[in-house]
Amino acid sequence: MEDQEMRTDRELLLSLVDTEPTVIDRITRQPVVITRKRVAHWTGRAVQTISDYCGGKYNIPIDFWRDILAHHDDPRIADLLLGRLDYELYIHGTARPETGRDFFRHAVEESGAHHEKQRYIAELLADGRIDELDASTVQKYCDAWVRQRMLDVRLHRSIVDSFNRAMAQKEPTHG
C-alpha cells in the first residue's frame, strides 16, 4: 500500500514529466523540456528508474529532488524538501527549544531583518534588470536562507515548548 508521502512524491514527479514543461535549466541557463529522459540525466538515474518512481514501484529518495531542484526552481519541490527539513529539525530534536527573553528577542529581530532583506530584494528585482550587485545580493540572501529557516523552526519549537510548560504550571480552574 502506498503511503501519503510516496503518493505526493509520485504525483509531483508525474506532474513534471507528463506535462513536459519547458523551463530554463538553472545550471546551463538554456531552455529544456522536462521529460523522463531529462530527469534521468539530471539525477544520474536510468530512465526505467524514473518510470518506476512514476509508477510508485519505489520510494523517491530526497537526493533525487535536490538534483532536480539544482536544475529547475520548482517551488513545489522546495516546499517538499523544506517540509521534510522542518520535520527532521523539529521532530528529531535537532531544533532544541530555547527560552529566555534574550533568545526570543534575538530570534524575532533576526526574522525581521530577514524579511527586510526579502522586501529589499523584491524591489531590487522588480524592474527585471539584474546586474552584478543584484546577483551578489540575491546570492548572499540565498546563503543565509537555510540558517534563517532553522532559526524559524527553533523559534517555533521554543514558543510551543514555553507555552506548554506555562500551561502545565497553571492551576486548573473549576467553574
Secondary structure, DSSP 4 states (H G I P E B T S, - for coil): ---HHHHHHHHHHHHHHHH--EEE-TTT-SEEE--HHHHHHHHT--HHHHHHHHTTSSPPPHHHHHHHHHH---HHHHHHHHHHHHHHHHHTSSS----SHHHHHHHHHHHHHHHHHHHHHHHHHTTS---HHHHHHHHHHHHHHHHHHHHHHHHHHHHHHHHHHHHHHSPPP--
